[in-house]
Amino acid sequence: MKIIGYAVLLLLISCPLFASNPVLPSTAETVVPYRLSEQEKKDGYRLLFDGTTLDGWINNSDEYILENGCIAKKASGFGNLYSEDSYCNFVLKFEFQLTPGANNGLGLRHIIVPEGYLGMELQILDNDDPQYKDLKPYQYHGGLYNYAPAKRGYLKPVGEWNQQEVIARGANIKIILNGTVILDTNIKKVIKDIPYDKVQSGLRNSCGHIAFLGHDSVVRFRYIRIKVLD
């Protein structure tokens, strides 16, 4: 039974087997790349991560690794992973898997820095972990960090894969988590009554890199694709 349980565990964490887009099962030696659907191709999406390489990404701390067709944040240490290309207005789709107590961030329109972050951050968080019971509303999953809270209650249980879509068009930011809009905000409206010098540096960036902003916990990402908007 222990052997069977271990085999099932390996199956559960093997990323391509659960991808929304049909792919063939992978082995430890061969990972089948993710592929765009025909509709996604027509709509203008392109892959930012195909499951086989971190080409196209800047790993500024080596805290992110390629793991069974996923991008995985290591369990310890802080660090960011940046897209090589910059984006202004776009639709970003990806899947993510939380582990107990997981804490990460999705950076939009970021400037690459050696440490910390310089841009806006959308929270990626295991909302139900007891250590986070007293957070401020904007610190939970999907919140525009320091400024706008997201609706709660739409994350799948820890260990299951979540589907998230982020639409960034000018000052408008929308997050759709597992089919439900959890954040629909306008940056200009959020900060209009805040003194200019008190607004978080980078929040007003009109263009910049996509980033995963890592804390000391494991989060896995896969099937990352983007569509540039006019």
GUDRENKOL-916875 format. One record per residue (C-alpha): x, y, z; residue in three letters. Coordinates in nm, 3 decimals. Example, Ala and Ser with C-alpha at 12.3 -4.5 7.8 and 13.67 -1.06 7.14 Angstrom:
R         x         y         z   type
R     1.230    -0.450     0.780    ALA
R     1.367    -0.106     0.714    SER
This chain:
R         x         y         z   type
R     0.000     0.000     0.000    MET
R     0.288     0.240     0.071    LYS
R     0.426     0.182    -0.277    ILE
R     0.087     0.240    -0.435    ILE
R     0.034     0.555    -0.229    GLY
R     0.371     0.691    -0.335    TYR
R     0.292     0.624    -0.698    ALA
R    -0.038     0.807    -0.666    VAL
R     0.139     1.100    -0.504    LEU
R     0.382     1.123    -0.793    LEU
R     0.090     1.113    -1.032    LEU
R    -0.085     1.396    -0.851    LEU
R     0.212     1.631    -0.866    ILE
R     0.300     1.557    -1.229    SER
R     0.186     1.877    -1.394    CYS
R     0.104     1.790    -1.756    PRO
R    -0.140     1.514    -1.656    LEU
R    -0.375     1.777    -1.517    PHE
R    -0.336     2.051    -1.777    ALA
R    -0.658     2.204    -1.907    SER
R    -0.520     2.185    -2.258    ASN
R    -0.491     1.823    -2.376    PRO
R    -0.138     1.686    -2.360    VAL
R     0.003     1.337    -2.346    LEU
R     0.119     1.191    -2.011    PRO
R     0.480     1.258    -1.921    SER
R     0.753     1.039    -1.780    THR
R     1.044     1.144    -1.561    ALA
R     1.262     1.151    -1.874    GLU
R     1.022     1.316    -2.117    THR
R     0.787     1.605    -2.049    VAL
R     0.538     1.677    -2.325    VAL
R     0.512     2.052    -2.392    PRO
R     0.190     2.240    -2.334    TYR
R     0.010     2.351    -2.647    ARG
R    -0.234     2.627    -2.725    LEU
R    -0.579     2.529    -2.841    SER
R    -0.679     2.627    -3.192    GLU
R    -0.914     2.888    -3.048    GLN
R    -0.636     3.037    -2.836    GLU
R    -0.416     3.057    -3.143    LYS
R    -0.691     3.239    -3.332    LYS
R    -0.741     3.472    -3.037    ASP
R    -0.373     3.568    -3.040    GLY
R    -0.241     3.391    -2.731    TYR
R     0.115     3.267    -2.703    ARG
R     0.282     3.044    -2.447    LEU
R     0.507     3.201    -2.185    LEU
R     0.599     2.856    -2.052    PHE
R     0.570     2.529    -2.244    ASP
R     0.661     2.291    -1.960    GLY
R     1.005     2.195    -2.088    THR
R     1.235     2.492    -2.028    THR
R     1.266     2.821    -1.842    LEU
R     1.378     2.993    -2.160    ASP
R     1.204     3.329    -2.181    GLY
R     1.232     3.386    -1.807    TRP
R     1.487     3.565    -1.590    ILE
R     1.549     3.378    -1.263    ASN
R     1.715     3.643    -1.051    ASN
R     1.780     3.420    -0.750    SER
R     1.763     3.058    -0.869    ASP
R     1.467     3.011    -0.633    GLU
R     1.249     2.880    -0.917    TYR
R     1.307     2.543    -1.079    ILE
R     1.162     2.331    -1.356    LEU
R     0.976     2.041    -1.193    GLU
R     0.778     1.777    -1.385    ASN
R     0.650     2.028    -1.638    GLY
R     0.586     2.303    -1.381    CYS
R     0.761     2.614    -1.265    ILE
R     0.807     2.553    -0.892    ALA
R     0.918     2.792    -0.619    LYS
R     1.159     2.625    -0.377    LYS
R     1.046     2.573    -0.018    ALA
R     1.294     2.818     0.130    SER
R     1.429     3.155     0.030    GLY
R     1.290     3.461    -0.141    PHE
R     1.328     3.553    -0.505    GLY
R     1.156     3.664    -0.822    ASN
R     1.110     3.514    -1.166    LEU
R     1.057     3.763    -1.449    TYR
R     0.939     3.729    -1.806    SER
R     1.209     3.843    -2.047    GLU
R     0.959     4.051    -2.242    ASP
R     0.767     4.352    -2.115    SER
R     0.392     4.394    -2.151    TYR
R     0.151     4.684    -2.119    CYS
R    -0.208     4.571    -2.178    ASN
R    -0.275     4.197    -2.184    PHE
R    -0.472     3.893    -2.078    VAL
R    -0.264     3.647    -1.875    LEU
R    -0.389     3.293    -1.808    LYS
R    -0.219     3.033    -1.593    PHE
R    -0.277     2.750    -1.349    GLU
R    -0.130     2.730    -1.000    PHE
R    -0.113     2.479    -0.718    GLN
R    -0.082     2.588    -0.356    LEU
R     0.083     2.394    -0.076    THR
R    -0.012     2.444     0.292    PRO
R     0.075     2.800     0.395    GLY
R     0.187     2.896     0.043    ALA
R     0.261     3.263    -0.020    ASN
R     0.361     3.414    -0.353    ASN
R     0.271     3.711    -0.567    GLY
R     0.194     3.786    -0.928    LEU
R     0.377     4.096    -1.041    GLY
R     0.242     4.304    -1.328    LEU
R     0.435     4.573    -1.520    ARG
R     0.740     4.515    -1.307    HIS
R     1.089     4.657    -1.330    ILE
R     1.360     4.395    -1.273    ILE
R     1.538     4.455    -0.943    VAL
R     1.795     4.244    -0.750    PRO
R     1.555     4.198    -0.457    GLU
R     1.213     4.314    -0.346    GLY
R     0.976     4.428    -0.617    TYR
R     0.895     4.736    -0.822    LEU
R     0.548     4.719    -0.974    GLY
R     0.202     4.609    -0.872    MET
R     0.148     4.282    -0.688    GLU
R    -0.157     4.057    -0.691    LEU
R    -0.155     3.815    -0.399    GLN
R    -0.119     3.439    -0.441    ILE
R    -0.195     3.286    -0.101    LEU
R    -0.333     2.989     0.088    ASP
R    -0.612     3.192     0.247    ASN
R    -0.717     2.919     0.488    ASP
R    -0.386     2.861     0.662    ASP
R    -0.418     2.962     1.031    PRO
R    -0.106     3.180     1.016    GLN
R    -0.294     3.420     0.786    TYR
R    -0.614     3.456     0.992    LYS
R    -0.541     3.817     1.092    ASP
R    -0.427     3.960     0.761    LEU
R    -0.564     4.281     0.618    LYS
R    -0.833     4.229     0.351    PRO
R    -0.604     4.322     0.061    TYR
R    -0.344     4.063     0.170    GLN
R    -0.557     3.761     0.080    TYR
R    -0.548     3.582    -0.253    HIS
R    -0.619     3.803    -0.551    GLY
R    -0.587     4.129    -0.361    GLY
R    -0.406     4.423    -0.518    LEU
R    -0.148     4.440    -0.243    TYR
R    -0.186     4.741    -0.014    ASN
R    -0.483     4.879    -0.208    TYR
R    -0.779     4.661    -0.308    ALA
R    -0.917     4.336    -0.160    PRO
R    -1.047     4.046    -0.366    ALA
R    -1.351     3.829    -0.301    LYS
R    -1.271     3.521    -0.097    ARG
R    -1.399     3.165    -0.106    GLY
R    -1.316     3.068    -0.465    TYR
R    -0.982     2.892    -0.425    LEU
R    -0.979     2.517    -0.469    LYS
R    -0.850     2.305    -0.178    PRO
R    -0.474     2.304    -0.124    VAL
R    -0.309     2.061    -0.365    GLY
R    -0.567     2.106    -0.640    GLU
R    -0.504     2.315    -0.949    TRP
R    -0.659     2.660    -0.982    ASN
R    -0.719     2.843    -1.308    GLN
R    -0.663     3.218    -1.305    GLN
R    -0.707     3.487    -1.568    GLU
R    -0.577     3.840    -1.523    VAL
R    -0.686     4.121    -1.754    ILE
R    -0.474     4.437    -1.742    ALA
R    -0.590     4.724    -1.961    ARG
R    -0.464     5.065    -1.862    GLY
R    -0.565     5.133    -1.502    ALA
R    -0.824     4.854    -1.505    ASN
R    -0.727     4.524    -1.344    ILE
R    -0.957     4.221    -1.334    LYS
R    -0.896     3.873    -1.191    ILE
R    -1.108     3.571    -1.276    ILE
R    -1.038     3.276    -1.045    LEU
R    -1.186     2.938    -1.136    ASN
R    -1.456     3.111    -1.340    GLY
R    -1.550     3.381    -1.085    THR
R    -1.450     3.748    -1.095    VAL
R    -1.278     3.811    -0.761    ILE
R    -1.122     4.150    -0.836    LEU
R    -1.235     4.426    -1.070    ASP
R    -1.065     4.751    -0.983    THR
R    -0.923     5.070    -1.130    ASN
R    -0.584     5.181    -1.003    ILE
R    -0.649     5.551    -1.064    LYS
R    -0.967     5.539    -0.857    LYS
R    -0.799     5.339    -0.580    VAL
R    -0.515     5.587    -0.537    ILE
R    -0.690     5.915    -0.621    LYS
R    -0.709     6.028    -0.258    ASP
R    -0.360     5.911    -0.163    ILE
R    -0.075     6.167    -0.171    PRO
R     0.146     6.110    -0.474    TYR
R     0.457     6.033    -0.270    ASP
R     0.267     5.779    -0.060    LYS
R     0.168     5.560    -0.355    VAL
R     0.373     5.242    -0.382    GLN
R     0.664     5.282    -0.622    SER
R     0.592     5.109    -0.952    GLY
R     0.214     5.099    -0.917    LEU
R     0.181     5.361    -1.190    ARG
R     0.400     5.169    -1.437    ASN
R     0.225     5.150    -1.774    SER
R     0.442     4.861    -1.898    CYS
R     0.678     4.607    -1.748    GLY
R     0.756     4.243    -1.687    HIS
R     0.534     3.963    -1.561    ILE
R     0.681     3.832    -1.235    ALA
R     0.631     3.561    -0.976    PHE
R     0.732     3.710    -0.641    LEU
R     0.845     3.428    -0.418    GLY
R     0.833     3.382    -0.043    HIS
R     0.968     3.083     0.147    ASP
R     0.702     2.833     0.040    SER
R     0.625     2.603    -0.251    VAL
R     0.387     2.716    -0.526    VAL
R     0.370     2.553    -0.868    ARG
R     0.272     2.719    -1.195    PHE
R     0.194     2.574    -1.537    ARG
R     0.026     2.636    -1.872    TYR
R     0.110     3.008    -1.873    ILE
R    -0.006     3.199    -2.180    ARG
R    -0.061     3.562    -2.271    ILE
R    -0.254     3.769    -2.520    LYS
R    -0.138     4.123    -2.591    VAL
R    -0.418     4.381    -2.609    LEU
R    -0.417     4.700    -2.812    ASP
